[in-house]
Amino acid sequence: MSLRIGRAIARDSEGTLIEFDSGCGGCKGCAQGRQQKLLVAGEFDHEVVVRLSSRNQMFALFNSLLLPILMSVCLALVADWFLLSDSYGTFFAVSGFILGMALCRQLSPTTLGVEEKN
């Protein structure tokens, strides 16, 4: 389970804007010194804890990385199955990647568990 602590900085009709000092453990190196903001549903004061379950992390990984790569490989294999030339194989692989990107779904904001820090 991924867990981050942030500060609630503003509220409006859509929810609460939460600010984090830096990136998560995975991207701390490239997000160092940058403040990141996230809009979540609900009203919160002071510090909050944002959680993302391992199941939802795996869904995001499959959706954003594995689905486009698998589609690319599958369409390249289809082109090879029909004994098409290499240029068609490349075209099918790129088309599969683009198709995989188009099939990706966004995680809904409700998958984040947000609660007040005790």
C-alpha positions as CSV (number, residue, x, y, z in Angstrom):
1,M,0.0,0.0,0.0
2,S,1.3,3.4,-1.0
3,L,0.9,6.1,1.6
4,R,1.7,9.9,1.5
5,I,1.0,12.7,3.9
6,G,0.0,16.1,2.6
7,R,-1.5,19.4,3.8
8,A,-5.0,20.6,2.9
9,I,-4.5,24.1,1.4
10,A,-7.8,25.0,-0.1
11,R,-11.4,24.0,-0.3
12,D,-14.0,24.6,-3.0
13,S,-17.2,23.1,-4.3
14,E,-15.3,20.2,-6.0
15,G,-13.3,19.1,-3.0
16,T,-10.1,19.8,-1.1
17,L,-6.8,20.7,-2.7
18,I,-3.9,18.7,-1.0
19,E,-0.3,19.7,-1.4
20,F,2.6,17.4,-1.0
21,D,6.3,18.4,-0.5
22,S,7.8,15.9,-2.9
23,G,7.1,12.9,-5.0
24,C,6.4,9.4,-3.7
25,G,9.1,6.9,-3.0
26,G,9.2,5.8,-6.6
27,C,9.8,9.2,-8.1
28,K,11.4,11.1,-5.2
29,G,14.6,11.6,-7.3
30,C,12.9,13.4,-10.2
31,A,10.3,15.2,-8.1
32,Q,12.6,16.5,-5.5
33,G,12.0,20.1,-4.5
34,R,8.7,20.3,-6.5
35,Q,5.4,20.7,-4.8
36,Q,2.6,18.5,-6.1
37,K,-1.1,19.1,-5.7
38,L,-4.1,16.7,-5.8
39,L,-7.8,17.5,-5.7
40,V,-9.8,15.0,-3.7
41,A,-13.5,14.8,-2.9
42,G,-14.5,15.7,0.7
43,E,-13.6,18.4,3.2
44,F,-10.4,18.1,5.2
45,D,-8.4,20.3,7.5
46,H,-4.7,20.3,8.3
47,E,-2.7,17.2,7.4
48,V,-4.2,14.2,5.6
49,V,-3.1,10.7,4.7
50,V,-3.6,9.6,1.1
51,R,-3.5,5.8,0.4
52,L,-3.6,3.7,-2.7
53,S,-4.0,0.0,-2.3
54,S,-1.7,-2.5,-3.9
55,R,-4.6,-3.8,-6.1
56,N,-5.1,-0.3,-7.5
57,Q,-1.4,0.1,-8.0
58,M,-1.3,-3.1,-10.1
59,F,-4.4,-1.9,-12.0
60,A,-2.6,1.4,-12.8
61,L,0.6,-0.4,-13.8
62,F,-1.3,-2.8,-16.1
63,N,-3.3,0.1,-17.6
64,S,-0.5,2.5,-18.2
65,L,2.3,0.3,-19.2
66,L,1.5,-3.4,-19.8
67,L,-1.7,-2.9,-21.9
68,P,0.1,-0.8,-24.6
69,I,3.1,-3.1,-24.7
70,L,0.9,-6.3,-24.9
71,M,-1.2,-4.8,-27.7
72,S,2.0,-3.8,-29.5
73,V,3.4,-7.4,-29.2
74,C,0.1,-9.0,-30.1
75,L,-0.4,-7.0,-33.3
76,A,3.3,-7.5,-34.3
77,L,2.6,-11.3,-33.9
78,V,-0.5,-11.0,-36.0
79,A,1.5,-9.3,-38.8
80,D,4.1,-12.1,-38.5
81,W,1.4,-14.8,-38.6
82,F,0.2,-13.5,-41.9
83,L,3.8,-13.4,-43.2
84,L,3.7,-9.6,-43.9
85,S,6.8,-7.6,-44.6
86,D,8.9,-6.0,-41.8
87,S,7.5,-2.6,-42.6
88,Y,3.9,-3.9,-42.0
89,G,5.1,-5.6,-38.9
90,T,6.5,-2.3,-37.6
91,F,3.3,-0.5,-38.6
92,F,1.2,-3.1,-36.7
93,A,3.4,-2.9,-33.6
94,V,3.1,0.9,-33.5
95,S,-0.6,0.7,-34.2
96,G,-1.0,-1.8,-31.4
97,F,0.9,0.5,-29.0
98,I,-1.4,3.4,-29.9
99,L,-4.5,1.2,-29.6
100,G,-3.3,0.0,-26.2
101,M,-2.9,3.7,-25.1
102,A,-6.4,4.5,-26.4
103,L,-7.8,1.6,-24.4
104,C,-6.3,2.7,-21.1
105,R,-8.7,3.8,-18.5
106,Q,-8.1,6.5,-15.8
107,L,-8.3,5.6,-12.2
108,S,-11.3,7.2,-10.5
109,P,-10.6,9.6,-7.7
110,T,-12.6,7.4,-5.4
111,T,-9.9,4.8,-5.5
112,L,-7.7,7.0,-3.3
113,G,-8.3,6.5,0.4
114,V,-8.1,10.0,2.0
115,E,-8.4,10.5,5.7
116,E,-7.4,13.0,8.4
117,K,-4.0,12.4,10.0
118,N,-4.4,11.6,13.7
